Amino acid sequence: MSKIATRGLLSCLLVCAALIAWETPAWGQGLDLADLFDKANDSVVVIRAKGREIAAVGNASAGAVRFGETGSGVLISADGKVMTAAHVVDAMDEIVVQAVGGDPVKARVIASEPAADLSLLQLERIPEGLVVAPFGNSDQVRVGNQVIVIGAPYGLDYSLSVGWISHRWSPGTVYKNMPLAEFFQTDAAINTGNSGGPMFNMKGEVIGIVSHVISKSGGSEGLGFAITINTAKELLLEKRSFWAGVEGTELAPDLAELLNVPGRRGYLLKTVAKGSPADALGLRGGTTAATIGGDTVVLGGDLILEIDGIPMDSVENITRIRRHLGTLGSGLQYTIEVLRAGRSITVTGRIP
């Protein structure tokens, strides 16, 4: 073989070796998708919760009806803590989680930050085979990085979707009612049931908690959003995130006028979860669904006017109240001014 031919063969072999090395990352750098799924899936749980809501049939109220919610979550500690989305569990009466091939296990909310759509559950026990997921550093994630999402879209347990980071959104830039959430935008398929599930990088590390999608059809249209894991760690693990166990809405001025409470803006309670701190205080949820101006509004519940003197009349003040409660030590009292049946009453609570 000539020297020229030998050099050509060696060059070809070196190029092929470089291509193989470039296309096949080492285990510590990234996993084959099938291997990555096998590894990450052992940290994922499906969440099934039951709650109550006041329903309407036509223009009449049907009263309280039971309903179920399916979501996802990820085990983040050896003592049985699971991260998920707040809207899946926050105002629910019963919560159970299930790992792959395992029996349902009861869970309860121990921390929550609705302003970032995040909640932390405590499992009654850790299901066999469920393992703690490692955290990644979401500050190092770049637009264009590949990610996977595991969850239960439309109740189809432990389903994998793959996509890319499309954008990073700073807190307060996507949704007014979630001002504390830093979001990853992704084109990975996200549907009902994925909420609360983990987003993994290609090392099998959790870099986000799935929140919601923007969709005209109701299904995935490539506009999915996950709260960054650094945000989740800060709000759920490093700070005291108070869980109240309520769902409601700000009372708009026009509705306040119709209800003969002009100037008394506040937070109108729709649902109070059984066994929650709000339930222990005797706070009351709504009783009747009414259609006003084409929108369904649940009436009859308490209107929370202020907490420790801070008016509960805007997203900003609700976030301020939550931060205030988070600064109070265990056992300290706080006061709630409530409008109930036309009368103002004061309720006293205590930080657990």
C-alpha positions as CSV (number, residue, x, y, z in Angstrom):
1,M,0.0,0.0,0.0
2,S,1.4,3.4,-0.9
3,K,2.2,6.1,1.7
4,I,-0.6,8.3,0.3
5,A,-3.1,5.4,0.5
6,T,-2.0,4.6,4.1
7,R,-2.4,8.2,5.1
8,G,-5.8,8.4,3.5
9,L,-6.9,5.3,5.4
10,L,-5.6,6.5,8.7
11,S,-7.3,9.9,8.2
12,C,-10.6,8.1,7.4
13,L,-10.3,6.0,10.6
14,L,-9.6,9.0,12.7
15,V,-12.6,10.9,11.3
16,C,-14.9,7.9,11.9
17,A,-13.6,7.6,15.5
18,A,-14.2,11.2,16.1
19,L,-17.8,11.0,14.8
20,I,-18.5,8.0,16.9
21,A,-17.2,9.7,20.0
22,W,-19.2,12.9,19.2
23,E,-22.5,11.0,18.6
24,T,-22.2,8.7,21.6
25,P,-21.8,10.7,24.8
26,A,-20.3,9.1,27.9
27,W,-22.7,7.9,30.6
28,G,-21.9,10.9,32.8
29,Q,-22.5,13.4,30.0
30,G,-25.8,12.1,28.7
31,L,-27.8,8.9,28.3
32,D,-29.5,7.1,25.5
33,L,-33.2,8.1,25.6
34,A,-34.4,4.6,26.5
35,D,-31.8,4.3,29.2
36,L,-32.6,7.8,30.4
37,F,-36.3,7.0,30.7
38,D,-35.5,3.7,32.6
39,K,-33.4,5.7,35.1
40,A,-35.6,8.7,35.5
41,N,-39.0,6.9,35.6
42,D,-38.2,5.3,39.0
43,S,-38.4,8.8,40.6
44,V,-41.8,9.8,39.1
45,V,-45.2,9.4,40.7
46,V,-48.7,9.7,39.4
47,I,-51.0,11.9,41.6
48,R,-54.7,11.3,41.9
49,A,-56.6,13.8,44.0
50,K,-60.3,14.2,44.9
51,G,-62.0,17.4,45.7
52,R,-65.4,19.2,45.7
53,E,-66.6,22.0,43.6
54,I,-69.9,24.0,43.2
55,A,-71.2,23.2,39.8
56,A,-73.8,24.9,37.7
57,V,-76.4,23.3,35.3
58,G,-77.6,25.9,32.8
59,N,-78.4,28.9,34.9
60,A,-79.0,26.9,38.1
61,S,-76.6,25.8,40.8
62,A,-76.2,22.0,41.1
63,G,-74.5,22.3,44.5
64,A,-71.3,20.6,45.6
65,V,-70.1,17.7,43.4
66,R,-67.1,15.5,43.8
67,F,-64.4,15.5,41.1
68,G,-61.0,14.0,40.5
69,E,-57.7,15.5,39.3
70,T,-54.8,13.6,37.8
71,G,-51.3,15.0,37.8
72,S,-47.7,14.0,38.3
73,G,-44.8,14.5,40.7
74,V,-41.2,13.6,41.5
75,L,-39.6,12.2,44.7
76,I,-37.0,14.7,45.9
77,S,-36.0,13.4,49.4
78,A,-35.4,10.1,51.2
79,D,-38.0,11.0,53.8
80,G,-40.8,11.0,51.2
81,K,-41.2,14.5,49.9
82,V,-42.6,15.0,46.4
83,M,-42.7,18.2,44.3
84,T,-45.7,18.8,42.1
85,A,-47.9,21.7,40.8
86,A,-50.0,23.6,43.2
87,H,-53.1,23.6,41.0
88,V,-53.2,19.7,41.2
89,V,-53.4,19.4,45.0
90,D,-53.8,22.7,46.8
91,A,-57.6,22.6,47.5
92,M,-58.2,18.9,47.4
93,D,-59.7,16.8,50.1
94,E,-57.8,13.5,49.4
95,I,-54.4,12.9,47.7
96,V,-52.8,9.6,46.8
97,V,-49.6,8.9,44.8
98,Q,-48.5,5.8,42.9
99,A,-45.1,4.8,41.7
100,V,-44.5,2.4,38.8
101,G,-46.1,-1.0,39.7
102,G,-46.8,0.2,43.3
103,D,-49.9,0.5,45.5
104,P,-51.5,3.9,46.1
105,V,-50.0,5.8,49.0
106,K,-51.7,8.7,50.9
107,A,-50.1,12.1,50.8
108,R,-50.7,15.6,52.3
109,V,-49.6,19.1,51.3
110,I,-46.9,20.5,53.6
111,A,-45.8,23.6,51.7
112,S,-47.2,25.6,48.7
113,E,-46.5,28.6,46.6
114,P,-49.5,29.3,44.3
115,A,-47.7,32.4,43.0
116,A,-45.3,29.9,41.2
117,D,-47.7,27.0,40.9
118,L,-45.6,24.8,43.2
119,S,-46.5,22.4,46.1
120,L,-44.6,20.0,48.3
121,L,-46.2,16.7,49.4
122,Q,-45.3,14.5,52.3
123,L,-45.9,10.8,51.6
124,E,-47.3,8.5,54.3
125,R,-44.6,6.0,53.3
126,I,-42.3,5.6,50.3
127,P,-43.5,3.1,47.8
128,E,-41.2,0.2,47.0
129,G,-39.0,0.9,44.1
130,L,-39.3,4.7,44.2
131,V,-36.0,6.5,44.2
132,V,-34.9,10.1,44.9
133,A,-34.3,12.1,41.7
134,P,-31.1,14.2,41.6
135,F,-31.4,17.9,41.0
136,G,-29.7,19.7,38.2
137,N,-28.7,23.4,38.1
138,S,-31.4,25.2,36.1
139,D,-29.2,28.3,35.9
140,Q,-26.9,26.4,33.5
141,V,-29.7,25.3,31.1
142,R,-29.5,27.0,27.7
143,V,-32.1,27.5,25.0
144,G,-31.6,24.6,22.6
145,N,-30.8,22.0,25.3
146,Q,-32.7,18.8,24.9
147,V,-35.1,17.7,27.7
148,I,-37.5,14.9,28.5
149,V,-40.8,15.1,30.4
150,I,-42.4,12.1,32.2
151,G,-46.0,12.2,33.5
152,A,-49.5,11.0,33.0
153,P,-51.0,12.9,30.1
154,Y,-54.8,12.3,30.0
155,G,-54.2,9.6,32.7
156,L,-51.8,7.6,30.5
157,D,-49.3,6.8,33.3
158,Y,-45.5,7.2,33.0
159,S,-45.5,8.6,29.4
160,L,-42.3,10.0,27.9
161,S,-42.1,13.1,25.7
162,V,-39.0,14.7,24.3
163,G,-38.3,18.2,23.2
164,W,-36.0,21.2,23.6
165,I,-35.8,24.3,25.7
166,S,-37.4,27.1,23.6
167,H,-37.0,30.0,25.9
168,R,-36.4,31.1,29.5
169,W,-38.9,33.5,31.0
170,S,-38.1,35.7,34.1
171,P,-40.5,35.9,37.0
172,G,-43.6,38.0,36.3
173,T,-43.2,38.0,32.5
174,V,-45.6,35.2,31.5
175,Y,-48.6,35.2,33.9
176,K,-49.8,37.9,36.3
177,N,-51.1,35.4,38.8
178,M,-47.8,33.6,39.0
179,P,-45.4,36.4,39.6
180,L,-42.7,34.3,41.4
181,A,-42.3,31.7,38.7
182,E,-39.3,31.5,36.4
183,F,-40.3,29.4,33.5
184,F,-38.7,27.2,30.9
185,Q,-40.7,27.1,27.7
186,T,-40.5,23.8,25.8
187,D,-41.9,22.1,22.7
188,A,-42.0,18.7,24.5
189,A,-45.6,17.5,24.4
190,I,-47.4,18.5,27.6
191,N,-51.1,17.7,28.2
192,T,-53.6,17.5,31.1
193,G,-52.1,15.1,33.6
194,N,-48.5,16.1,33.0
195,S,-48.9,19.0,35.5
196,G,-46.4,18.7,38.4
197,G,-44.3,16.1,36.6
198,P,-40.5,16.5,36.3
199,M,-38.5,17.9,33.4
200,F,-35.1,16.1,33.1
201,N,-31.9,17.1,31.4
202,M,-30.0,14.5,29.4
203,K,-28.1,13.4,32.5
204,G,-31.3,12.4,34.3
205,E,-31.3,15.4,36.6
206,V,-34.5,17.3,37.4
207,I,-34.3,20.9,36.0
208,G,-38.0,21.8,36.1
209,I,-41.5,21.1,37.4
210,V,-44.2,21.1,34.7
211,S,-46.9,23.7,35.1
212,H,-49.2,24.3,32.1
213,V,-49.5,24.8,28.4
214,I,-50.8,27.6,26.2
215,S,-53.2,26.0,23.8
216,K,-56.1,27.0,21.6
217,S,-57.2,23.4,21.0
218,G,-56.8,22.3,24.7
219,G,-54.0,19.9,23.7
220,S,-50.3,20.2,23.2
221,E,-49.3,22.9,20.7
222,G,-45.6,23.1,21.5
223,L,-46.0,25.8,24.1
224,G,-45.4,24.1,27.4
225,F,-44.1,25.7,30.6
226,A,-42.1,24.3,33.5
227,I,-41.0,26.1,36.7
228,T,-37.2,26.0,37.0
229,I,-35.9,23.7,39.7
230,N,-33.8,26.4,41.3
231,T,-37.0,28.4,41.8
232,A,-38.8,25.4,43.2
233,K,-36.0,24.7,45.7
234,E,-35.9,28.3,46.8
235,L,-39.7,28.6,47.3
236,L,-40.4,25.1,48.7
237,L,-37.3,24.0,50.5
238,E,-35.3,27.2,51.5
239,K,-38.2,29.4,52.5
240,R,-41.3,28.7,54.6
241,S,-44.1,28.4,52.1
242,F,-47.4,28.6,53.9
243,W,-50.2,26.2,52.7
244,A,-53.8,27.4,53.5
245,G,-55.8,24.8,51.5
246,V,-58.1,27.3,49.7
247,E,-59.1,28.1,46.2
248,G,-60.8,31.4,45.3
249,T,-60.7,34.6,43.3
250,E,-60.1,38.3,43.7
251,L,-63.4,40.1,44.0
252,A,-63.5,42.6,41.1
253,P,-65.0,46.1,41.8
254,D,-68.0,45.5,39.5
255,L,-68.8,42.2,41.3
256,A,-68.4,43.9,44.7
257,E,-70.9,46.5,43.5
258,L,-73.4,43.9,42.5
259,L,-73.0,42.1,45.8
260,N,-73.6,45.3,47.8
261,V,-70.1,45.4,49.2
262,P,-68.7,48.4,47.3
263,G,-65.1,49.3,48.2
264,R,-64.7,46.0,50.1
265,R,-62.4,44.2,47.7
266,G,-60.8,40.9,48.8
267,Y,-60.4,37.2,48.1
268,L,-63.7,35.3,47.7
269,L,-63.3,31.7,48.8
270,K,-64.6,29.1,46.4
271,T,-63.2,25.9,48.1
272,V,-61.8,25.0,51.5
273,A,-60.0,21.7,51.6
274,K,-60.9,19.3,54.4
275,G,-58.2,19.1,57.1
276,S,-56.4,22.2,55.8
277,P,-55.4,25.1,58.0
278,A,-58.2,27.2,56.6
279,D,-60.7,24.4,57.5
280,A,-59.3,24.3,61.0
281,L,-60.0,28.0,61.3
282,G,-63.6,27.5,60.3
283,L,-63.3,29.4,57.0
284,R,-66.1,28.7,54.6
285,G,-66.1,28.0,50.9
286,G,-68.9,28.9,48.4
287,T,-72.3,27.2,48.3
288,T,-74.0,28.5,45.1
289,A,-72.9,28.8,41.5
290,A,-74.3,31.9,39.7
291,T,-73.8,33.2,36.1
292,I,-73.0,36.9,36.1
293,G,-72.2,38.7,32.9
294,G,-71.7,35.3,31.2
295,D,-69.2,34.1,33.8
296,T,-69.8,31.5,36.4
297,V,-69.1,32.7,39.9
298,V,-69.3,30.7,43.1
299,L,-71.0,32.7,45.9
300,G,-71.8,32.2,49.5
301,G,-68.2,31.8,50.7
302,D,-66.2,34.0,53.0
303,L,-64.6,37.1,51.6
304,I,-61.1,37.5,53.1
305,L,-60.5,41.3,53.4
306,E,-57.1,41.4,55.0
307,I,-54.5,39.4,57.0
308,D,-52.5,41.1,59.7
309,G,-53.6,44.4,58.3
310,I,-52.5,43.7,54.7
311,P,-55.4,44.1,52.3
312,M,-56.0,40.9,50.2
313,D,-57.1,42.8,47.1
314,S,-54.4,42.1,44.5
315,V,-51.9,39.4,43.3
316,E,-49.1,41.6,44.6
317,N,-50.7,41.9,48.1
318,I,-51.5,38.2,48.2
319,T,-47.9,37.4,47.5
320,R,-46.9,40.0,50.2
321,I,-49.2,38.3,52.7
322,R,-47.6,34.9,52.0
323,R,-44.2,36.3,52.5
324,H,-45.2,37.9,55.7
325,L,-46.7,34.6,57.0
326,G,-43.5,32.9,56.0
327,T,-41.5,35.2,58.3
328,L,-43.5,34.3,61.4
329,G,-42.1,31.6,63.7
330,S,-44.0,28.5,64.6
331,G,-46.7,29.1,67.2
332,L,-47.1,32.8,66.4
333,Q,-50.6,34.2,65.8
334,Y,-52.0,36.0,62.8
335,T,-55.4,37.6,62.3
336,I,-57.8,37.4,59.4
337,E,-60.6,39.9,58.7
338,V,-63.5,38.2,57.0
339,L,-66.8,39.4,55.5
340,R,-69.4,36.7,56.1
341,A,-73.1,37.2,55.4
342,G,-72.7,41.0,55.5
343,R,-70.8,41.1,58.8
344,S,-67.1,41.6,59.4
345,I,-65.6,39.1,61.7
346,T,-62.0,38.5,62.9
347,V,-60.5,35.0,62.9
348,T,-57.2,34.2,64.7
349,G,-54.8,31.6,63.3
350,R,-51.5,30.2,64.5
351,I,-48.5,29.3,62.4
352,P,-48.0,25.5,62.6
